[in-house]
Amino acid sequence: MKHALVIGGSGMLEGTVLWLEEVGYHVSIIGRDAEKMSRLTEQTPDRLSAVLVDYRDDLRLKEALRSSIADHGDFDLVVAWVHSDASDALTCVLSALRGGTDVFHVLGSRANSSGVRNGLTITEDVRYHQVQLGFQVVTGQRRWLTHEEIAGGVIEGIQEKKPHYVVGFATK
């Protein structure tokens, strides 16, 4: 079975997690909230695994990644919504990958996508993609994306496999 890792999957990316499970992945979900994770993983406990770790703690994150790989195999796909205050988290994830992995890095609306990409060391055998969150316009007014729009947009980004995919309208 294919193995996916989703960082931030018990919140706004829950719909993405459930879609990945539906299309045949075992999904390891990194999060900190045990109650949210339990509610999510109890839906399909044989295909969804909670990885309770704060991704800001590099040492524990590396241990959790190794354990998840030992239990379910190498990651075939990674969806990473990592906040800027965890500057080494994505580097830890990238260092745990074998060849042939698709990485979908979810970025906020104001992130400098080329600056983010240039700040990462990505091996040739890892396919790196960015999914940048934008906004919607309703009756002439801008508004933030809903959880469903975010999860759906990430799913579309995974399906499109473009180097840079924008959900909604770009800020710039």
Secondary structure as GFF3:
##gff-version 3
##sequence-region A 1 172
A	DSSP	beta_strand	2	7	.	.	.	ID=ss1
A	DSSP	alpha_helix	14	22	.	.	.	ID=ss2
A	DSSP	beta_strand	25	31	.	.	.	ID=ss3
A	DSSP	alpha_helix	34	41	.	.	.	ID=ss4
A	DSSP	beta_strand	48	52	.	.	.	ID=ss5
A	DSSP	alpha_helix	58	72	.	.	.	ID=ss6
A	DSSP	beta_strand	77	80	.	.	.	ID=ss7
A	DSSP	alpha_helix	89	95	.	.	.	ID=ss8
A	DSSP	beta_strand	102	107	.	.	.	ID=ss9
A	DSSP	alpha_helix	113	118	.	.	.	ID=ss10
A	DSSP	beta_strand	127	133	.	.	.	ID=ss11
A	DSSP	beta_strand	136	138	.	.	.	ID=ss12
A	DSSP	beta_strand	141	143	.	.	.	ID=ss13
A	DSSP	alpha_helix	147	160	.	.	.	ID=ss14
A	DSSP	beta_strand	164	167	.	.	.	ID=ss15
###
